[in-house]
Amino acid sequence: MPGVYLIGLVVSIAGIAVLDARYRLFFWRSPLRAAAVMVVGLVFFLVWDVAGVHLGVFFIGRNDLLTGVLLAPEVPLEEVFFLVLLCWTTMDLFGALRPVVARRLERTDGGSRS
C-alpha cells in the first residue's frame, strides 16, 4: 500500500515533537539553534545520500510502501522525512542525556574533593 512508510514516519516525527515539547529537549529549548542544527544535519545526510547513489551503494529497489515520489534519482521523498526523524531523535536524546551526565559529573567531582 503506497504511502504507508511516509505515514509511519510522520507519526514518529509527531511523537518525537511531543516528547521534545514536553521536556524542552531541542526545538522547544532553543528554536533558532535547533533549526540551524537540523538544516546542517539534513544537508549533510542528503549529500551523503547523493554520494552513495552516485557510487552505486544506495538504491531504492522494489518497495510497495513508498509513495513513488523521487527527489533525485534513487532518493525517495520518504528519505527527507527519515532524516528529519533521525536528526530530531538524536538531538532529543542528546538533550535528555545532557543533564543526567552533568549531574553525574557533579556528584563525581563533589565526592572526590571531600
N, C-alpha and C positions, 0 to 999 in steps of 0.2 A: 504494500500500500504506500504509494508515493507521499512523502512529506512526514512520515511518522518519526524519522530521526530528527528532523527540524523541530517538530513539536516537543519531542523529548528534551532537546537542547534548550528550547525556550522555557519549558517548565523548570529545568535545572537552574537556568540563569535566574529565574524568578525566585527560586528557593535560596540561592546564594545572595540575591539582593535583599531578601527578608532578613537573613542572618546578619548581613552587613549593616542594615538599618537598625536592627535590634541591639547589636553590640557595638555599633560605630567602629567598624574594623578598617574600612578602606575608603569608599566613596563618601560615607557619612562622617568620616573623621576630617578629611581634607579633600573636598571635591576637585579642586583645580589640580592639585598634585596627583590625585588618583587618576584623573582623566589623562594627564600627561604620561604617567606610567603605563596606562592601558594602551594609549596610542603607540608608544615606543614598543611595547610588547607585541602588539598586533602587527606593526610594520616589520619587526624583526622576524616573527614567525611566518608572515606571508612571504617575505624574501626567502626565508629558509625553504618554504614550500615550493616556490618557483624554481629555486636552485635544485631541489630534489626532483622535481618534474623534469627539468632540463637534463639532469644526469640520468634520468630513467629509473630513479629509485622510487618515486611516488607515482602512483597511478590509481584511478578510481576503480576500475574493474566493473563487474556487473553487480548492481545493488538496486533492488526494488524499493528500498526505504528512502532513497534520496529524491529530491524534487526534480532533478534533471537540469536545474539551472546551473550553468557554469560561469564563473567569473573570469576564468582563464582556462586554457587547455589543462585538463586534469585537476582543476581546482573548483570544487563544487561550492555553491552558496553556503552549505552547511559548515564548511571549513571555517568561515569567519565566526559563526556562532560558537563553534567548538573552541576556537582560540580565545574568544571573549570569556567563555566558561573557564578555560584553563588559566588564563591570566588572573581573572577575578578570584577564583578559588585559591590560587597560590597567594595572592595578596591578602585575602581574608585569613588564610592560615598563618601568614607572617604576622598580621595584625593581632591575631588571637594568641600566638605564642610569645610575642614580644614582652608583654607584662609578666608572663609566667617565668620567662628566663630572667628578666630584670629582678623579680622578687627572689628567685633562687640565688642569683649573684649577690644580692644584698645580704641574704642570710649567710652565705658562704664568707663574704668579706667581713661581716659583723662578727661571726663566730671565730675567725682566725685572729682577730685583733684583741680578743679578751684573754 
